[in-house]
Amino acid sequence: MPKRIMPLTNTQIDKAKPQAKETKMFDGGGLYLLITPTGGKLWYLKFRYAGKEGKLSFGTYPAISLADARQRREEAKKLIANGVDPRNVKKAQKAAQGEQSANTFEVIEE
């Protein structure tokens, strides 16, 4: 029988200390928190799309809370179920933000 992963708690995340090597704390459904040797805590989602493994970053903890990371995981899984690669959606959103910031009054004024 496969090993069952227990969902993370905020207390576990807060108490997690950096190790000599990067460590992963799994929440389930492909979501995990990567703890770097310098103490950084980064959210990632590991998934399969079109038969290939992919990885999507959600940001740092505590800026992205456990609840936010879980919500983003569910949104990404819905995209995958609908035949959309969530990495492409993220790239498109970043590109749109870049265009929007380029059209601010300060930039136009110069």
N, C-alpha and C positions, 0 to 999 in steps of 0.2 A: 504494500500500500504506500502511495507517495506521502512524503512528509508534508504535513499541513503547516502553512505559514500563518502565524498569528498576526493580526493587524497591529501596526505600531500605535503607540500612545504618545502624547506630547511629553509626558514625563520621561519615557525611554529616550526620546530624541534629545531632550534637554540634558540628560545625564550622560549621553554618549560622549566619550573622550576620544581625541585623535590618537591613532596608532602609528607605528613606524611606516606601515603601508596603508594605501587607501582601503577602506572597509565599506561594505554595503549593508544597509539595514532594509530588509524587504517588508513591504506593506501588503502585497498581494496584487494580483491583476497586472503584474509587470511594473508596478510603481516601486521605486526604491530611493533611499536617501544615501548618497555617496558622501562619506566623511573623509576629507583629505588629511594628510599628515600635519598640515598647518592649521587645521581646525575648521576649515570651510565645510559647510553642509549644503549639498546641492541635490535638488530633486531631478530624477530622470524617469522616463517611461521606456521600457524595453518592449518592443512589439514586433509582429511579423506583418509585412505588407507585400503582396504579390510574390509570396514564397521566400522573401528575403527578410533577414532580421534588421530592425531599425532601432534607433535610439532618439528620443526627443527630450530636450531639457526644458524644465519649467521655471527654474530660477533658484534662488538661495533661500534657505531657512534661516531666520524666521520671517523674512520679507514675504515669502509664500508659505502660508501655514499648512499644516497637515490637511485640514479640511479643504483648502484651496487646491492643493496638489491632487487630492482625491477627485475633486470636481473636474479638474483639467484632464485627469486620466479618463473619466467617463466621457467627456466631450471628444477626446481623441479616439476612444473606442467606437463612438457613434460614427465618426468620420470614416474610420477603417471599415466598419460594417457597411457603409454606403459607397465603398470603393474609392475613397479619397485618402491620399497620403497626408497625414497631419503635418509632416515636415514642410510640404509645399504650401499648406495653408499658412503656417507660421512665417515662411519666407514672403508670401504675398502681403501679409499684414505688416511686416517690417518695411517692405518696399513702400506700401501706402503711407505709413507713418513718416518715412523719409521725405516723400513728396509733399505731405501736408506741412511738415516743419520747414521745408524750403519755401513755402508760400506765406510765411508769417510776415507781418508788417515790417519787422526789423530787417529782414532779409531784402524785402522789396524796396524799402526806403533807401538802402545803400546804393 
